[in-house]
């Protein structure tokens, strides 16, 4: 059927004209819905990238706080390099997204504990090492005096 014949048939049948208009509206509505879904997906991707970046920054800060306690280990920064931290951040962000967690929520809830651990752990570890070294010195002296 030609376009002119179709137009004539639609003019003769008002129902066909309504169906045509409804189809056009449905098509426009679907296009809007598709665009909305694409916009939502883009926003989720932007948020995920932001969470990855934030998490990576937190991990780098933690690495910096712990580095002094691992001064005896020359490979510390090689093992815990930026690529490793980025990989942890990418996978950590995926877990956070799965559970609907945000960095703001996590840091509001756990930030003070993480900070306390970050400043206490290196000092506690150094103290533990010093106690072990002192104990070894005393044992060596005690064994030396018994001979």
N, C-alpha and C positions, 0 to 999 in steps of 0.2 A: 504494500500500500504506500502511495506517495505521501509526502508531508502534507500536501494540499488536501488529499483525500482523508487523511487522518484528522486534520483540523476540521474539515467539514463534518466528519463522523462525530468528533467530540462536541461540536457546536450543536448537533442534533441530539446528542445524549448528554444531558447535564451531569449525570452520574460519572461518566467517563472523564469529564472535565475536573470534577472533585477528586477523583482517584489520581489524576495527573498532578493536581496541586498538592495532594497529600504525599505523593511520592517525592515531589520536589522538597517539601518540608522535611520529610523523613531523611532525605539525603543530606540536607543542610544540617539537621540535628545530629546525624551520625558524624558528619565532618567536625562539628563543634565538639562532640564527645571524644572523637579521636584526638583532636587538638588538645583537649583538656587532659586526656590520659598521657599524651606526649609531654605536656608541660609538667604534670605531676612526676613523671619518670625523670625528667631532666632535673627537677628540684631535688628528688631523692638522690640522684647521682651527685649533685652539688653538695648536698648535706653529707653524703658518705665520704666524699673527698675531704670535706672540712673536718669531719671526725677523724679520718686517717691522719691528716696533718696535725690536728690537736693532740691526738694520741702519740704520734711520733715525737712531737715537742716534749710531752710529758716524759716519754721514755728517755729522750736525750738528757733531760734535766736529771732524771734518776741516775743515768749513767755517770753524769758529771759529779753527782753527790757521792756515788759509790767508788769512783775512780781512786780517790785518796786511800781508801781502805784496801785497795788492790794494787798499791804501788809496787809491791813485791812481785806481781805477775806482769811481766813485760808485754804479754800478748792480750791483756785485758781489752784494750781499745781495738785490737785487731779482731778479736772474737766478737765483741759487742760493737761492731762497726755500724755505720749509718744504714747500709743495706739490710742488715739483720734487723735493726730497729724498725725500718720501713716495712719489712715483711711481717713483723709482729703487729705493727700498727694496722696494716691492711686486713689481716685476719682478725685482729681484735675488733676493728670497726665492723666487720661482718657479724661477729657475735653480738656486738652492741646493737646493731640494726635489727637482728633477729629478736632481741628481747625488748626493743624499743627504748634503750638506754641512750642518754646523751652525755657528752662530756661534762656539761654544766651540772647535771644531776649526780653523776658519779663523783665529781670533784667536790660538790657541796656535801655529799654524804661521806665520802671516804678520803677526801683531800687532806684533812688534818692528820688522819692516821698514817697516810702515805708519807706525808711530810715528816711526821715524828719518826717513822721507821727509817726514812732516808737519812736523817741526821743522827739517829741513835745507832743504827746498825754498824756503820764504819767504826765509830768509837768503841762500841761493845766488842767488835771483832778484834780491833787493835789491842784492847784490854785483855781479851782472852788469849791472844798470842803472847802478850807480855807476861801473863801469869804462867803460861806454859814454858816460856823461856826461863823465867825465874825458877820455876820448879825444877827444870832440867839442870840449871846451875847448882841449886842446892843439893840435888841428888848426886851430881858429879863431885861436889865438895865432900859430901858425906861418904861417898865411896872412896874418895881419895884419902880421907883421914882414917879409914878403917884398915887400910893396907899397911 
